[in-house]
Amino acid sequence: MSQPSISQHLRKLKDSGLIQEERRGRWVYYSLINQSEASPLIDTLLEQFPDQEENVRKLKKSKVTLHCDC
């Protein structure tokens, strides 16, 4: 997806009260709002996705540098 498309999706999620943003310098970090009325539904949906802990461990072990080409 293009960066503008992702930005629009994030804006809509923020406007709907599902996510919050935190600005740190040039970076913006997004997170789910656990107290939203949709939290139980979001939790149920997220439980349907495979666990990614092993993939995260492999990335950390490989010492690959991840970055955004913004």
N, C-alpha and C positions, 0 to 999 in steps of 0.2 A: 504494500500500500504506500501511497505517497505521504510525505510528511504533512501537507495541508489536510489530507483526508483524515489522518490520525488525529491531528489537532482538532478538527471539527467533531470527531467522535468523542474525544476527551472533554471538549467544551459541553457537549450535550449531556454526558454523564455527570459532569460537575453541576450544570444547571438543574439537573433532575435530583441532585442531592445524594447521589450514589458514591461519588468520589470527592476527595479533597486534594488540594495542591499545596505544596510547600516549596517556596522559591529559596534556592541557596546559590547565590551568585548568578551565574548564567544558566544554571540547571534548574529544572522544575521537576519535583518528585510527586507522583500521584499515588494515592492509597485509597482503599475502600473505607467508607464510613461505616464502622461496625454498628452504630446506633440507628442506622436508617431503617425505615419500616420494611424495606426490601431485603434486609440482611438475612433472614431465614431462607428466602428463595435463592439468594446469591450463594449462600453456604451449600444448599442442596445441589445447585448447578455445579459449583466448583468441586464437589465430592465426586462428580461423574468423570472428571479429568484424571488421567493417569498421574501418579506421583512422579515428580521431577527431581527428587532429592539426589538420585544416582547421577542424573545428567549434570546437576549443579556441582556435585563432587568431582566429576570428571573434568568439567571446565576449570574448576579451581586448581586441580592437580596438574592440568596441562599448562597452566600459567599463561593462557591465551589472553591477550589484551582486548577487551571489548570496548568499542567506542561508537559514537554516533557521527555519521557523516552529514551533519546538518549544515 
